[in-house]
Amino acid sequence: MSGMRGDMGAVHLGMNSKLNLELAREHYKIVPKSSLGFYAVLVITSIFYWDLLPGYILISWVGINALTTSFFLYVSQLSKTRLNESNAGNWLKAYTCLVFIQDVPWSLIGPISFLIEDEAFRMLTLLMLSGVTAGGIISRAITYRNYVISLLTLLSPLSVTLAFEQTPVSEVMLIMIAIYVLFMLSVAKNYNTTIKRNIVLWLDNESLVGELRRSHAEIGASNQDLKREIEQRKQVEQELVLAKDRSERANEAKNQFLATVSHELRTPLNGIMGLSDLLQSEPMDDSFRYPLEQIGKAARTLQRSVNDILDLTAIEAGHIHLSEEPFSLRTELEEVVALLWSSAEQKNLLLDATIDDAVEDNLSGDAYRLRQILTNLISNALKYTDSGSVRLHVKRLQGTTSQVSLRFEVMDTGIGIDTSALESIFDNFTRLENFETRRNEGVGLGLAIVKTLVSRMQGSLQVESQPGEGSCFRIDLDFQIHAATDDSVGVFAESTQPADQWESLRVLVVDDNLINRMILTGYLSKRSIPHEQASNGREALQWLREDAFDLVLLDIQMPDMSGIEVAAQLQREDTPVPLLIAVTAHAFPEQRRAILEAGFTDLLIKPVEAHELSKVMRQAYRQIQGAECMPRKTKNIAGGISVGG
């Protein structure tokens, strides 16, 4: 018995040492990329604060940080040849020390920023430190202790300085820091748990594979005991079933983690973007407007990155299902051009889309995924084009009376792509620019998502490019031709009702989050739309029983009653049920489908923007009125859509 316990202890120690080895490898593998990020932020920070801080202080701060980052990078290179299973624990301890050594100089930018009198720059410094700590989750939270040390080290000097300042603004910033620390610790803990669970599962599977190989070798070497062979095979089958079960549980945990991250990131983003938009619509000095615009711009950049990462994860996990619904091709292209027009206008670029006369307008397929593909391609073209134009051309390749094959060409006059890079531009996290010298934002997932979606839609993708002359991306996709009838003409109809009609809808806003209610009611107030608000599901039911509303903007995740439970209760009662619009941070297709099946007419995905709310209001008005829809008229969007070659 004691010998058995000794064997089990040895196995446990062996598993721990392997786990430490994999954790250490993951830590040091990310160091080169994170170091490049630190160098980039150092350069940007030094340029930004050059005329605002004493030169010797700024140069000293940059020099110390560059030195510690270089030392960290040097140690990571040593780990490639010296890290092994027997010394993995020591390398993990060394990483913890290096985290502290690197982050202490970084944290000094907080107190240093107080040498600048303008409080807006202090807020920007806080946002910069928040961005550094948020980005550190991927590299530091592999070991939870390291992320705790990093987070507290980076934010403590600034927090102490704010505490001694004792002003209303400093007290608000301290509260924001405290809330942010609690939230990031929670996210880091979930990330750390998922990483460890996946590594343990991988090690278990490796061990199982080894056992299977040894088992087959023994069976092949000796056929004397058939009964023993059968028992061994049964045992192997049971272990495979257990391994499959563990794998499924790990995948479920990963999905739950992604859903949690999606909700926890989109909810605060909704507050940041919504409040900054509402504040910018108020009269104020330019000195305040500029920081607000930068906050909104940074939040939208983070939103795009979050969307890309979650989209790609859902696609690769097979969590998307292509829909087959009627849509107007010209309408979808109008919306794509309208969405990206301001980006082209800011760079003084011509954004143009043309559709050949032979192309059918009423099609059937997944319009949302088509819009996503074209938006990513045009957005990518605008990003790497400094002068000239970005053009979208749609032409008919072949077809029958029921099906058509279309080619979508996105052409630009941008920097072009080197021939050697054409194969890799569709890989995850790949960018045309070097990390150190990049001018454009993004995580490098747009083209990867395009390639995956085109493949899922059984289409083809080609690219031609010449450095310095521009690029051309060609997408070939098949669609069913939808014959518009009296029942389906509404799908292709344009919302033409005047604003003073749909803005007469009476709206109830239901959300347990005060900031979310402030944003939605703020948008409604700007348009003089009559509305009331409720802070929970039970209060919403009371409002709906006592008063009449045309539309309810209903949060899905609430503590007392979820939005789905409120919808179910309304359907059980005799009172008329108004149109229900879900306001949610749940963005995965399965979640959207479950919400719509629960009785909701439409969804608003957080962060909610004013134009999205207006679009939903128009659609709700059209559904309430039940008016007959007129055939859509083609319209131009500032040089956008034109019919004919």
N, C-alpha and C positions, 0 to 999 in steps of 0.2 A: 504493500500500500504506500509506504514512504517512497519507494522507487517510482511509483506512478505519479505521486505528487511532485517529485523532482522533475520528471519528464514534462509534466504540464507547466511547471515554472519555467523550464528552459524554452518551451514553445512560446510562452507569454513574453519572455525577455526577447526572443528572436523577433516576434511580431513588433514589439515596441521599437527595437533598433531599426527594423525596416521602415516603420512609420516615420521615425526621426529622419532617416536618410531621405525619404521622399519629400518630407516637409522642407528639409534643408535645400534639396535640389530645386524645389519650386521657388523658395525664397531667392536664392542666388541667380536663378535663371532669369528672373524679371529685373534684376539690378541694372543691366546695361540699358534697357529701355527706360526705366524710371530715372536713371542718371541723366540720360539725354533730355528727359523732361525737366529735370532740375536745372540743367544748364540753360535750357530755353527760357525758363521762368526767370532765372538770374539776369539774362540779357534784357528781357522785357522789363523787369522791375528796375534795373539800373537806368534804362532809357526813360522810363515813366517818371522816376523820382529825381532825375539828374539835376533839374533846376529847382527842386523843392527841398532838398536836404544838403547839408554841408558835404562837399566832395570827399573829404577824408573819411567821414563816417560811412558814406555809401560805398566807397572803394574798399574800405576795410571789411565791411559786411560781405560784399561780393567775393572778395578774395578768400576769406575764411570759409565761406560756403563752397566755393569752387574747390578748395583744398580738401575739405571733408568729403565732398562728393567724389572727387578723383580717388581718394584713398578707399572709399567704399567700392568703387569700380575695380580698383586694383585687387582688393581682397576677393571680389567675386570671380575674377579671372583665375586666381590661385585655387579657388574651390573646384574648378573644372578638373584639376589633376590630383588634388590632395583629399578631396572629400570621399569618404567611404563609410561603410556601415559601422565600423568600430569607433570612428571619431565623430559621427554625425551629431551626437549630443553637444560636443564642444563647439562645433560649427554653428549650431543653433544659438548657443550662448553668445558666441562672437557676433552673430547677426544682431542680437538684442543690444549689445554694447554699441555696435555701429549705428543702429537706429538712433540711440540716444545722442551719440557724438554728432551725427548729421543734423538732427532736428534742433538741438540747442541753439546753434547759430541762426538757423532759420527763424526760430521763434522771436529773435530780437527785433525783427522788422516791426512787430507790434508796438513795443515801446518807442522805437525810433520814429514811427509814423506820427507820434504825438508832438514831434518837433514842428510839424506842419499845423498851422492854426485852423485850417479849413476842416470841419468835421466830416465833410463828404469824402475826403481822402482817407480818413480813419475808417469810414464804413467800407471803402473799397479795399483797404488793407485787410479788414475782417473777411470780406468776400474772398480775397486772394488766399488767405490762410484756410478758409473753409474749403475752397477748391482743392488746395494741396492735401488737406486731410481726407476729403472725399475720394480723391484719386488714389490715396494711399491704401484704401481698403484692399485693392487687388494684390498689392505687393506686401503689405504689412499684416493684414488680418489672416493670412495663412496660419500664423500663430497669434492667438487672440491677445496674449500678453504684449506682443510687440506693438500691436495697434493701440492698445491702451496707453502704453508708454509714449508712442508717437503723438497721439491726440492730445494728451495732457501736457506734454512738453511743448508742443507748438502753440497751444492756446493759453497756457498758464501765465506767461509774462504779460500778454495783452490783458488778460482778466485782472491781474494784480494792478496794472496801471489804471484800468478803468475803475477799479474799486477805490483807489486813492483819489481819483479825480472828483467823484461824488457830484456829478451833474445829472440832470434828468436824462440826457442822451446816453451818458455812460451807463446809467442804471438799465435803460432799455437794451443797450448792447449786451450787458451782462446777462440779462434774462434770455436774450436770443442765443448767446453762447451756451448757456446751461441747457436750453431745450435742444439745441443742435448736438451737443455732446451726448445727451441721453439717446437721441435718435440714432446717431452714428454708431454708438456702442451696441445698440440693438441690432442694427444692420450687420455690423462686423461680426457679432456673435453668431448670427444665422449663417453668414458666409463661411466662417471658420468651421462651424458644425458640418455644413454641407461638404466642404473640402475634405475634412478628416474622414467623413463617412464614405466619400467616393474613393479615397485612397485605401481605406480599410477593405472596402468591397473589392477593389482591384487586386490587393494583396491576397485576399481570400480566393479570388478566382485564379490567380497565379499558382497558389498553393494547390488548389483543386486540380488544375491542369497537370501539375507535376505528379500528383497522386494518381491521376488517370493514366499518365504515361507509364509510371512504374507498375501500375496494376496490369496494364496490357502486356508489358514486358514479361512479367511473372507468368501471366496466363499463356503467352506464347512459348515460354521456356518449359513449361510443365503442363501436360494435358492429362495427368494421372488422376486428378480429382475433379471430375465434372461437376459434382455438387458444389464444391467450393467455388468453382468458376462462376456458376449461376448465382450464388449468394453474393459474390463480389460485384457482379454486374448489377444486381438489384440495388446493392449499396451505392454504386456509382450513380444509378438512375435517381435514387433518393437525394443524393448530394447535388445532382444537377437540378432537380426540382427546387431544392432549398436555395441553390445559387440563383436560379431564375427568380424565385420569390424575393430574394434579397435585392436583385437587380431592379425588379419592378418597384419595390419599396423605395429604393434610392432614386429612381426616376420620378416617382410620385413626390418625394421630398424635394427634388429639384424643381418640379413644376410648382409646388406650393411656395418654394422660396422665390421663384420668379414672379409669381402672382403677388406675393407680399412686397417684394422690392418695387414692382410696378405701382402698387397702390401707395406705398410709403414715399415714393419719389414724386408721383404725379400730384398727390395731395398738396405738399408744400409748394410745388411748382405752380399749382393753380393759384395759391395765395400770392406768390411773388409776381407772376405775370398779370393776374387780374388787378391787384392793387396798383402796380406800376402803371398799367394802362389807364385806370380810373384817375390816378393822380396827374398823369400827363395831359388829360383832357381839361384840367383845371388851370386857370391863369397862375403863372409863377415866374420867378426870375430864371434866366438862362443858367445861372450857376447851380440851381437845383434841378432844372430840367435835364441837363446833360447827364448827371449821375443816374437819374431815373431811367433815361434812355439806355444807358450802358447796362443797368441792372436787367431791364427787359430783354436786351439783346443777349446777355449772358444766359438768362433763363431759357430763352428760345433755343440757343445753341445746345444747352443741356437737354432740353426736351427732344430735339432731333436725335441726339446721341442715344438717349434712353429708348426712343421709338425704334431706332435701327437695331439696337442690341436685342430688344425684346422680340421684334419682328423676325430677325434672323434665327433666334433661338427657337421660336415657335415653328418656323418653317422647317428647320432641320430636324426638329422632334416630331414632325408630321402632324402638328396641331392646327393645320389649316385645311379647309375644305373649299374647293372652288365652287362658286355659286353659278347658276344658270338662270339669269333673270334678264328681261328686256331692258334695253337702255338706248339712249340717243348718242351716237358717236360724236357728233358735233358738239353736243352739250358737254360731254365729258372733256373734250379738248378745250373748250372755252373755259371750263373751271380750272384746268391745269395751267393755261396761259395766264388767267387772272390771278392765280395763286402766286406765280413766279414773276409777274410783270414788274412789281416794285424792285425786285432784286436786279432785273435787267436795267431798269431805269436808273438805279443808283450808280451803275457802272457805265451808263450812257451806251448801252448795247441795244441793237435791234433784236427783238424777240418776235418771231413770225411763225405762223402755222398755216399750212395750206392742205386742202383735201381735194383730190381729183374728183371731177364730176361723176365718174363711173362708180365711186365708192358709195355703197348703201349707208343710210343713216340709222335706220332702225335695226339694231342687232340684238343678239341674245348671248350672254356670257357673263364673266365676272368683271364688271365695270370698275369695281374698287381696285382689283389687282392691276388692271390695265392702267388706271390712273396712277397707281403707285410706281409702276415701271417707268412710265413717261415722266413723272415728276422727278424721280431719281436721276434719269438720264439727262433731262434738261437742266436740273439743278447742278449736276456735275459739270455740264458744259459751261454754264454761266460762271461756275467757280474758277475754271481754268481759262477763261477768255477775258482779256483786258480791253480789246477793241474789236469792232466789227459786228458780227451777228451770231445768233443761235437760231437755227431754223428747224422746224418739224414739218416733214412732208409725209402724207399718207396716200398710198396708191393701191389699186386693186391688182393682185397677181393673177388669180383665177377664181372660179366659183361656179355654183349651180344656182338653181332657183331657191335652194334651201340653205346653202352654205357658201361662205366666201373666205378666201385667204387674202389677208392684208399685209402690206409692208409699211412699217413705221421707221422713218429715217430721221435721226437727230444729227444735224450737221453744225459744226462751229468753226470759227476762225481763231481758235485758241492756240495754246502752246504746243499741242500735238503730243504724241506718245512715241517713244523710241521703240523700234521693232523688237528689241530684246525684252521689253516690258509688257508687250501685248498679252502674253499668256498669263502673267501674274496679276494684272489689274483687277481681275474678278475674284481674287483670293480675299479671305476675310482680313480686315484691318490693313489693307494695302492702300497706299497713297502714291500719287505721282511725285510728290515733293519729299525731300529729305526731312526728317523730323526736326533737325536743327534749324533749317532755313524755311520751313513752311510758312505761308502767309494765310492759308485758308483753314477754316475750322472744320471739324468733323472727325469721326473715328475710322473712316475708310471701310464702311459696310455697304454703301449705296449700290455699287456695281455688283457686289456679291449677292445682295438681295435680288437685283435685276436678273442675274444669271439663274438663280434658284427658281424664281417665279416663272421665268420663260420656260425652263425645263419642266416645271410642274404643269404648265399650260400646254405642253407638248409643242412648243414653238422652237424657233432657231434664232441664234444670236450671232452676228458678225460685226467686226470692227475693222476699219481702215484708218490709218493715221500717218501723217508726216510731221516730224518735229518742226515747229515753227510755222506750220501751214494750217493746222487744224485736224479735226477728227470727224469720222462719220460712223455712227452706231446704227445697225440695221436689225430690226426685230420683225420676224415673220410669224403671224399668229392666225389661227382659224377661228371663225365665229359663225354661229347660226344666224340666218337672216330671219328677223321677226316681222311678220306681216301685221301692221298695226290695225286693230279693230276698234269698235266703239268702246269695248271694255278695257282695252289696253292703251288707248290714245293718251290717257292721262300720264302715262310713264314718260311720254315724249313731249308733254306740254310744258310751256314756260310759265312760271309764276308771275302773273301780270297784275295782281291786285294792288291797288295803291297802298302806301304805307299806313295811311290814316285808317284803313280798314283792319289789317291784321294787327295793328298796334292797339286796337280796341279790345283785344282779348283780355279777359280777366284771369290773372295768373296767381297760383299759390306756390311759393318757394319753400321747400322742406329740406332742411339739412341741419345736422347736429353741430356742425362746425361754423362758428360765428364768422370767420373770414370768408368761407364759401358763400354764406348768406349775404354778406356785405357786397361781394363781387356780383352775384346774380341780381340782387335788388338794385345795385348801382347801375348795371347795364339797363335794367328795365326802367329805372327812374330817368336815365338820360333820354329815353325814347318816350317818356310820359305814359308808360304802359301801366294801367292799374294793377296792383298786386298786394298780396299779404304774405306773411312769412310764418313758418312754424319751425321749432327747434327739435322736434322729435316726431315719431310716427303717431303716437296717441294724440298729440296736439293737432296734427294734420287731419286725422279722422274727425276730430271734433269740429274743425273748421268746415270740412266737407259735408258734415251732417247738418250744419246750421246755415250754410251759405252756398251760393252757386258760383262755380268757377268753370272756365272753359278749358283751362290747361293747368297741369300740376308738374312742376320741375322737382322731381323726387330723388333724393340721394338714396343709393342702394345700401350702403353700409352704415347703419346707425345702431347705437347700443341697445335701445329698448325694443324697437321693432325695425326689422330691415325694410327696405323699400319694397322688396318682393312680398313680404308679409302684409304690408299696408295694401298693396294691390290686390292680394288674395282676399283680404277682409272687405274691401270695397265691392268686389265681385259677388260676395256672399250677401250683401245688404241690398235692400230695395231701392236705395237712393240712386239717382243717375250717376254714372261713372264718367268723369271728364277724361279728356285725353291725358295719358300719363307719359311723361318724357323722363327717362332715367338719366341722372347725372352721376357718373361713376368713374372711378379710376381703374376699373377692370377692363382691360383692352384686348384680352385674348378672344379668338372667335367663339370658343365654347361658352365663355362667359356671356358674350353678346347674345348668342343664340338662346341661352337659358333666360336671359332678361326679357327678350322679345316674346318668348313663349309664355312668360308669366303675365302677359297682358299689356306690356308697354308698347307704345306706338313707335318710338324712336329713342336714340341714345345721344347724349352729349358726353364725350370723353374728356376728362380733366387732363390738362388745363383747358378750361372753357374760354374761348375767345368770342368777341362781340359778333363777328361775322357768322360764326357757327350758330350762335343763339338766334340771330336774325333769320338764318336759313331754316332752322327748325320751326320758328314762329310762322314763317310763310307757309311751310308745308302743313302745319297744324291748322292754320286758317283755311287752307284749301280743303282739307279733309272735313273740317267742321261745316263749312258752307256746302260741300257736296256739289260745287259748281261744275258745269261741263267744261272740259279742257279744250282749248283751241290748239291746232297743230303748231308746232314750234317754228318760230321765225329765226332764220340765221342772223346773227349779229356780229359785229366786229368789236374786238376788244383792243383798242389802242394799237393797231398794227398787228393784232393777234390772228384771228381766224378768217380765212378767206376760202371761198369755194372755187374749185377749178385750178388747173395747173398754172 
